[in-house]
Amino acid sequence: GAGVSQSPSNKVTEKGKDVELRCDPISGHTALYWYRQSLGQGLEFLIYFQGNSAPDKSGLPSDRFSAERTGGSVSTLTIQRTQQEDSAVYLCASSLPGQRNTEAFFGQGTRLTVV
Amino acid sequence: SQKIEQNSEALNIQEGKTATLTCNYTNYSPAYLQWYRQDPGRGPVFLLLIRENEKEKRKERLKVTFDTTLKQSLFHITASQPADSATYLCARRNSGNTPLVFGKGTRLSVIA
């Protein structure tokens, strides 16, 4: 596709349920990022995938959060046993490989509401 | 800890004036800084990048400076327009295999 695609665009879930958020990066982009943005706040880094390297998971807030990237392309962010404080917009971004100074291209985000 | 900070949460200026936004970093020297624009309900969009060995970078009405002594980057919008109203984010990356880390952003409002 032409840009980073995220699905669903909106998700309402009950507290305690598991949710999966999907990100399709731009073709050829080996770097992929997940961020979380709460209302009126900045982007909180969650996890970073770069090619075949081990992902940088240093931003994941708890062990309820995990992410996978299959085949170096599509990524899924999973939140288990959701809590109300997980409500936020989850943004995915991708960038070109091997260059430290390339820009990140963002998707439109998934707005997660835990009720 | 390594921090990147945008001191102003919000900035209001009159149309036609120059808007200046500040990004400060502490306890490290990033290889480069990036600036992004974010409109409500949308993901951030890349604007400009400046490397540690560059003093200034320009793109149309935008200008970014990088002062490694002050550990600061300034982002300027000249001849500001109401359409420039948005949140502006700075981001740093320390090396090729580290994630892009963002400041909290400054919400700019240009008043006609």
HADDOCK unambig.tbl for C-alpha pairs under 7 A between the chains (distance, minus, plus):
assign (segid A and resid 41 and name CA) (segid B and resid 104 and name CA) 6.16 0.50 0.50
assign (segid A and resid 42 and name CA) (segid B and resid 103 and name CA) 6.37 0.50 0.50
assign (segid A and resid 42 and name CA) (segid B and resid 104 and name CA) 3.81 0.50 0.50
assign (segid A and resid 42 and name CA) (segid B and resid 105 and name CA) 5.99 0.50 0.50
assign (segid A and resid 43 and name CA) (segid B and resid 102 and name CA) 6.06 0.50 0.50
assign (segid A and resid 43 and name CA) (segid B and resid 104 and name CA) 6.64 0.50 0.50
assign (segid A and resid 45 and name CA) (segid B and resid 101 and name CA) 6.53 0.50 0.50
assign (segid A and resid 48 and name CA) (segid B and resid 99 and name CA) 6.05 0.50 0.50
assign (segid A and resid 98 and name CA) (segid B and resid 96 and name CA) 6.83 0.50 0.50
assign (segid A and resid 99 and name CA) (segid B and resid 96 and name CA) 6.14 0.50 0.50
assign (segid A and resid 100 and name CA) (segid B and resid 95 and name CA) 5.92 0.50 0.50
assign (segid A and resid 100 and name CA) (segid B and resid 96 and name CA) 3.87 0.50 0.50
assign (segid A and resid 103 and name CA) (segid B and resid 46 and name CA) 6.28 0.50 0.50
assign (segid A and resid 104 and name CA) (segid B and resid 46 and name CA) 6.95 0.50 0.50
assign (segid A and resid 105 and name CA) (segid B and resid 45 and name CA) 6.92 0.50 0.50
assign (segid A and resid 106 and name CA) (segid B and resid 43 and name CA) 5.42 0.50 0.50
assign (segid A and resid 106 and name CA) (segid B and resid 44 and name CA) 6.21 0.50 0.50
assign (segid A and resid 107 and name CA) (segid B and resid 43 and name CA) 5.83 0.50 0.50
assign (segid A and resid 108 and name CA) (segid B and resid 42 and name CA) 5.23 0.50 0.50
assign (segid A and resid 108 and name CA) (segid B and resid 43 and name CA) 4.98 0.50 0.50
assign (segid A and resid 109 and name CA) (segid B and resid 43 and name CA) 6.55 0.50 0.50
